Amino acid sequence: MTYTLAATVPLPWAEAVEKTRDALAEQGFGILTEIDVRATFEKKLGAEAADAVGDYVILGACNPALASRALAAEPEMGALLPCNVVVRRAGGAAETTVEAIDPQTMVQLSDAPAVKEVADDAGARLRKALAALAVADQ
């Protein structure tokens, strides 16, 4: 089962992170959290672990209107929020990968029609954001 939506772009690391933030904002998502996995690994596990993971950041993206609808339909959906978006690049790689959780995973956990509507909307917005990244690298 595929549980992510992804785009791979030939953008430098910092530019890919910046453009990912911009593309998400265009679709109504704000960034609530940011985890720098590389820095955390370096601090907690050492340079070798950091080098093995490469550049890797997890952005906790949230569209408040969509989150509100999901929580109104099923309060337990909060355990799946915010939507995680990963920007990652292996050491020496020429491309950066951006992956977002596929909101359809929520539908597999809930029978609520309103949750499906939110997942469909969120999925469409995330796909547009990823498509914008593909255009941004040209």
HELIX and SHEET records of a PDB file:
HELIX    1   1 TRP A   13  GLU A   26  1                                  14    
HELIX    2   2 VAL A   37  LEU A   45  1                                   9    
HELIX    3   3 ALA A   47  VAL A   53  1                                   7    
HELIX    4   4 PRO A   64  ALA A   73  1                                  10    
HELIX    5   5 PRO A   75  LEU A   80  5                                   6    
HELIX    6   6 GLN A  104  LEU A  109  1                                   6    
HELIX    7   7 PRO A  113  ALA A  136  1                                  24    
SHEET    1   A 5 THR A   4  VAL A   9  0                                        
SHEET    2   A 5 THR A  96  ILE A 101 -1                                        
SHEET    3   A 5 CYS A  83  ARG A  89 -1                                        
SHEET    4   A 5 ASP A  55  CYS A  62 -1                                        
SHEET    5   A 5 GLY A  30  ASP A  36 -1                                        
END                                                                             
